[in-house]
Structure formats: structure tokens, C-alpha cells
Amino acid sequence: MDRFSYYKVAAITPPVSIGDPHQNVDAMIDILHRLDSDTQLAVFPELAITGYTCQDLFYESLLLSEAKKELLRMAKEIPVNLACVVGVPLLIEGTLYNCAAFLFEQKILGIYVKSFIPGYNEYYEPRWFSSSDTLKCDHIVLGEQIVPLSAHIVFHDQTTNATIGIEICEDLWVSIPMSSDHALAGANILVNCSASNDIISKDEYRLSLIKHQSAACYAGYVYAS
């Protein structure tokens, strides 16, 4: 990358109002406008627009429509020259997906869709969300935009040569993480929108997992939870 190989990022844990997309987006926009002006990429957690623990509220059409509306507002109100990745639930052709949107220059440039949906121990995401394997389309209409949609999508910054790949939480914890595919496609900045909880010894293991994946992929790794 240019700029002496430096690329300034922010991994952000915002305050969360469960089931209130408007308040969550207000909080995230406020944080973005207080970042250092030379920050190039900001990453928010998994399902940050609604909160991860909405549970059966994810069945409510009002919550999902508000999440989509607030995603569009967030794209319009983030600072100029700042890229942003944020987690959001999206209903696509009648199926609900756990997604992360890539925002830049008042546009939604693409949507990454979570592939590995955990349904073990304290996790029961399959109750609400489907894997990217079930996608039957490669785009979604958001506002007036036709937005690419995939589990295999990377974003190239022509000014710095940074190439950014996204994965969501569990996508890192499998035998072949999605970020490995992104690295093979040229990604040198990997981001993870997560909502990982804390149990005994998990923090140390999680950190070692992130370090290993960063080294194995020869890429910077940005983890927001």
C-alpha cells in the first residue's frame, strides 16, 4: 500500500440500544465524526444497526424495514473519505441474512453475507438467519441503488492499494475461514464484524486465533465486537 504501508483504521464498540436502529445509527454517526480526520476505515460490530440480541424481534417487519432505512441514512451521513463497515440484518427474497455493508462516499458499495451460522452452545442463529449458501441472487436494491451481494466480495481502494475483505464472527472460527478466501483474492486488510461473548479462557483463545489468521493471510486484521 501507499503512505509508507500505513492504513489507519478504527475498530469501534458503540453503545447499543436493542431494537432501535435510529438511536444506534445516531450513536455510530456521532462516533465517526469524532474520529481522527485521517482515519480511512471504520468497522462496527455484527448487527450493530439493530443490536445482536434482538432474538425474535428479528421476525418483525417493522424492525427490518427500519434497519434498512437507517442503513441508507448512515451511508448518507458518514464523513467524506471514510470507508465504513457495519453489521445489519437484511431480508432478501423472503429469507433473512446476517450481513455487513460497506459504505463509502454516500453509497453502499456492497453487502457481505455471513456464511457460517452458529447453532451450538449459547448460539441459536439458525432460528432467524440463513447461510449465504442459500442466496439465489447477486444483488439487492437499497433505495435507488443496485448493490452487489455475496459472501465472496472484496473492496479495492485505488488510492492506497488496500483491498478489504469482510467476514462476520463465526466465519473466522471454522477450519477454512472466509478471510482465507478473501486473502487469496488479494485482500490485505481483513475485517470481522463480531458479537462474540466472553466466557472463561475465550478472550485469550480469540486473540490467538485473530493473530494467527492475520499472519497466515499476510494481512492486517481489524476485529470489532
URRA-V633729 format. One record per run of one state. SS is the DSSP state (2 for helix, 1 for strand, 0 for the rest). FROM is the first residue (numbers start at 0). TO is the last residue. If there is no record, write none. Layout:
{{SS,FROM,TO} {SS,FROM,TO}}
This chain:
{{0,0,1} {2,2,4} {0,5,7} {1,8,10} {0,11,19} {2,20,31} {0,32,39} {1,40,42} {0,43,50} {2,51,58} {0,59,59} {2,60,76} {0,77,81} {1,82,91} {0,92,93} {1,94,103} {0,104,105} {1,106,112} {0,113,123} {2,124,126} {0,127,128} {1,129,129} {0,130,130} {2,131,133} {0,134,137} {1,138,141} {0,142,143} {1,144,149} {0,150,152} {1,153,156} {0,157,160} {1,161,167} {2,168,171} {0,172,176} {2,177,183} {0,184,187} {1,188,192} {0,193,200} {2,201,216} {0,217,218} {1,219,223} {0,224,224}}
